[in-house]
Amino acid sequence: MSIEAIPAEKPKRNYNVLFGLTLLALLVLLWIVLSLATPSFASGNNIANLLRQGSMIAIMAVGQTFVIITGGIDLSVGAVVGFATVVVALLINAGVPIALAILITLLVGVAIGLFHGFGIVKMGLPPFIITLATLTSLRGIGLLMTNGNSININSDSFTAFSRNSFIGIPNLFWMVILVGVPAYVFLHHSRWGRYLFSVGSNAEASRLSGVNVQRTIYMAYTLSGLCAAFVGVLLAARIGIGNPTQAEGWELQAIASSVIGGTSLFGAVGSVHGPLLGAFILATINNGANLLNVNSFWQRIITGALIIIIVYFDGLRRRGK
Amino acid sequence: MTPTAQELHPAPVLEPGRTILELRGLEKRYPGTHALKPVNLAFRSGEIHAIVGENGAGKSTLIKLLTGVMPRTSGEVFWEGQPAALATPHEAMALGINAVHQEVVLCRHLTVAANMFLGEENSRFGILQQRAMVREAQKIIDDLGFDLPAHVVLGDLTIGQQQLIAAARATVRGTKFLIFDEPTAYLTRKEADQLFTLIRRLKGEGVTIIYISHRMEEVFELADRVSVLRDGTLVGTRNIAETNDAELVKMMINRSIEQVYHKEHFTPGAPIVETRNLSGKGFENISMTVRAGEIVGLYGLIGAGRSEFVTSLYGRHKKSAGQILWEGKQVQINSEHDAIKLGMALAPESRRDQGLCLNLPVGLNLNLPIYKRISSNLLISNAKEKAEADRQIAGLRIKTPTRGALASSLSGGNQQKIVIGKWLAHGAKLFIFDEPTVGVDVGTKAEIYRLFGELLSKGAGIILISSYLPEVYELADTLHVFRRGKLVATHGFNTASHEDILTQALAEKQEKLGGQT
């Protein structure tokens, strides 16, 4: 076998694309079935609503995926979203210009991510533990700041953003593209993306090869915190209030989206398009179940079953390869 | 020191023992490769049967078929005259076929005793009889002459000691057919001797031993017969008394033994690195110089402080005292990053734990140290990434279907080429190779040694760590002997005898050994 005849990197990329296409096909199939099953699904209103629902989880899932690729997990993202709604609401109500309020909120997300990095790298805590601790404390801090009340945001221009559309597509969905495209370039076409994978695969080997492992871990959690804080801003705009108990359980939806999208919880396997598709598949199932009047308890069961089925078949194919 | 093979085994016993396992046309195909071409071979009870061959010659495939880890494609297997399917590991074990692998596959967090009885615990009414198990395990270990405690956690032992426990474990399970896959790769000489004693004793009890090793002297020391595999074909089987090194090597690689240790001599240039009284955890007061164009060999037992010394030099671990001069100037090396920036490269001891990202593509592994260079601003240049990886794959003749294949899918020798290859494009001046040929076949070894010559000719310096004396002896221009964290002797190229060097490396241990016999 001559080495010159070796085809370029095709297998891996083909596989990624193939898996992405399978997920996309599943999503389209769901849409077709639901359009046939219920007349209200294909209405413009419902589709816009579906895109809004899916967008926020999708953005969280992208940040989450960076962390999972390093072999970690970020359980705090739901709490960060809730906390961010409070921060942005308080800032706007205090008269801070909207752009600045958003910027500060995003920086809070960055700070939380840096704290996670610190806990993991410097204190040697497992990611599960440090982010679990933040999950409960952030909710507590938010409740202290608001006395347990919701804060109504008194800025129409802020809340209008989430309801409006641009060339027929909801603004929230545009935000997915705003996050997704740079995230894709970052993960698949920059060296920091490669480092995320290498650290997730073998941190010691990466370190001995000159990769700054600590910085890579800081980066992953910071990006996850940043994505979650951004979702917090979007959520605050959408519901018009700041409330620390919002987004309960969203971390699990973000993780589920990521896993459905082909990310391995053992690290070193993942993409950006996978979690995005995963998030919209989940959103479609919830939306469709509502329209079909399926008991909401069943929705949870269906979601669970779907995670098992998709990940099982993905694993089968990887092993078969 | 040890009696020669002839003294221990006066003419191998060769009246054919009962045939215990017979292979007829055993064959294995994977999609795209014919891993094992039809093999006919009969193993006798109570023989030590060595199997040698290059990496990828089909040895691992053969073991996997015999232990039921993988199903065969075709052919028949007869166990004591009866056809056997060997479809599952469980079936193989039930027949009495067991294997001790090169990498210890036991539970590091459990005690030695718990590991010995894993799966066959002694319990009464569902309650584990822990103390009884420890007692029993200790009895077995003492009986085998291993000086090891049964109550400690396995992970606290050295890899070599863990390997002995793995071997002991395999012997207590009604084993009739025991496969050793490169068991001595990580053993010290003393541990290896203990293992050999165990193996001979099993042979005496009528157990068939399959012994796979790259080390010829072990094959000649232990085996009764030897089979050679090359490219999936059984080239031949010889009685050990009727063959020699040269013939076996020739059968394995179609190349003569002189061509393996290929040594080029260069006139050493300016010093690249110099350590002065460097001390740290596991080593003290190490002063040495590596000059351009020379190989400095570090020989000693595992745990003698060689790896600790080089990893500290490389900035991975802290130094407690001493100085490092790089090209004549004093430098501080506080991290791997500092070392790499100066121009050091480290191919670490353990491929699996320190060398490779196994579940990532070959190309990514090769390019890991140089991503900064092949990125323009923020983005990686796809063209450069491909070109660099393909250059190393072609230059080192790494056998991989594509640069996108996962590193885990390659054979050990090819993986080792990646560990080395990733530093070639980086342009280092000092290469540190820590046990670069462990578990690597003769052909790949020769390629790696030739690569050393190339690096030297370009003005690089090399630190070569090896526990395999012939390797450092034949290759190093300067040979330092380590014992218990200290540099105890220094020799030039081929100036001391093997015996002297061994004595210097062993010293106290040998006295102890002498006391026992």
Interface residues (C-beta under 8 A of the other chain):
Chain A: M1 I3 E4 I6 P7 A8 E9 K10 P11 K12 R13 V185 H189 S190 R191 R194 Y195 F197 S198 S201 N202 E204 A205 S206 R207 L208 S209 G210 V211 N212 A268 V269
Chain B: Y314 R316 E336 H337 I340 L346 P348 D353 Q354 G355 L356 C357 L358 N359 L360 P361 G363 L364 N367 L368 P369 Y371 K372 S375 L378 L379 I380 N382 K386 D390 I393 A394 R397 K399 T400 P401 T402 R403 G404 A405 K422
